[in-house]
Amino acid sequence: MREEIQIRDEFIKLGQALKLAGLVDSGVDAKFVIQDGKVKVNGKTEYQRGKKLHTGDVFSYNGQEIKIV
């Protein structure tokens, strides 16, 4: 099942999006799961915590898929 998170600005950084979606507890946790290659953005493994996600992007971690709206 795909969930959605709504953003107010033009973009949200990947680490922030993971926290907002409740998939990690802190920025430090986000940093490690991204560095370990456990997060995908639009189907591709992403290693940059500061990767900008825009409306329509989809990221996934730990079996959860989240769409930016």
Contact map, one row per residue, 1 for C-alpha under 8 A:
111000000000000000000000000000000000000000000000000000000000000110000
111100000000000000000000000000000000000000000000000000000000000111100
111110000000000000000000000000000000000000000000000000000000000111100
011111000000000000000000000000000000000000000000000000000000000001111
001111100000000000011000000000000000000000000000000000000000000001111
000111110000000000000000000000000000000000000000000000000000000000011
000011111111000000000000000000000000000000000000000000100000000000011
000001111100000000000000000000000000000000000000000000000000000000000
000000111111000000000000000000000000000000000000000000000000000000000
000000111111000000000000000000000000000000000000000001100000000000000
000000101111100000000000000000000000000000000000000111100000000000000
000000101111110110000000000000000000000000000000000111000000000000000
000000000011111110000000000000000000000000000000111110000000000000000
000000000001111111000000000000000000000000000001111110000000000000000
000000000000111111100000001001100100000000000000110000000000000000000
000000000001111111110000001000000000000000000000000000000000000000000
000000000001111111111000000000000000000000000000000000000000000000000
000000000000011111111111000001000000000000000000000000000000000000000
000000000000001111111111111001000000000000000000000000000000000000000
000010000000000111111110000000000000000000000000000000000000000000000
000010000000000011111111000000000000000000000000000000000000000001000
000000000000000001111111100000000000000000000000000000000000000000000
000000000000000001111111100000000000000000000000000000000000100000000
000000000000000001101111111011000000000000000000000000000000000000000
000000000000000000100111111011000000000000000000000000000000000000000
000000000000000000100001111111000000000000000000000000000000000000000
000000000000001100100001111111100000000000000000000000000000000000000
000000000000000000000000011111110000000000000000000000000000000000000
000000000000000000000001111111111000000000000000000000000000000000000
000000000000001001100001111111111100000000000000100000000000000000000
000000000000001000000000001111111110000000000000100000000000000000000
000000000000000000000000000111111111000000000000000000000000000000000
000000000000000000000000000011111111111000000000000000000000000000000
000000000000001000000000000001111111111000000111100000000000000000000
000000000000000000000000000000111111110000000011100000000000000000000
000000000000000000000000000000011111110000000010000000000000000000000
000000000000000000000000000000001111111100001110000000000000000000000
000000000000000000000000000000001111111100001000000000000000110000000
000000000000000000000000000000001100111110001110000000000011110000000
000000000000000000000000000000000000111111111100000000000011100000000
000000000000000000000000000000000000001111111100000000001111000000000
000000000000000000000000000000000000000111110000000000001110000000000
000000000000000000000000000000000000000111111000000000000110000000000
000000000000000000000000000000000000000111111100000000000000000000000
000000000000000000000000000000000000111110111110000000000000000000000
000000000000000000000000000000000100101110011111001000000000000000000
000000000000000000000000000000000111101000001111100000000000000000000
000000000000010000000000000000000110000000000111111000000000000000000
000000000000111000000000000001100110000000000011111000000000000000000
000000000000111000000000000000000000000000000001111100000000000000000
000000000000110000000000000000000000000000000101111110000000000000000
000000000011110000000000000000000000000000000000011111000000000000000
000000000011110000000000000000000000000000000000001111101000000000010
000000000111000000000000000000000000000000000000000111111000000000011
000000100110000000000000000000000000000000000000000011111000000000111
000000000000000000000000000000000000000000000000000001111100000000111
000000000000000000000000000000000000000011000000000011111110000000110
000000000000000000000000000000000000000011100000000000011111000011110
000000000000000000000000000000000000001111100000000000001111100011100
000000000000000000000000000000000000001110000000000000000111111111000
000000000000000000000010000000000000011100000000000000000011111110000
000000000000000000000000000000000000011000000000000000000001111100000
000000000000000000000000000000000000000000000000000000000001111110000
111000000000000000000000000000000000000000000000000000000001111111000
111000000000000000000000000000000000000000000000000000000111101111100
011110000000000000001000000000000000000000000000000000000111000111110
011110000000000000000000000000000000000000000000000000111110000011111
000111100000000000000000000000000000000000000000000011111100000001111
000111100000000000000000000000000000000000000000000001110000000000111
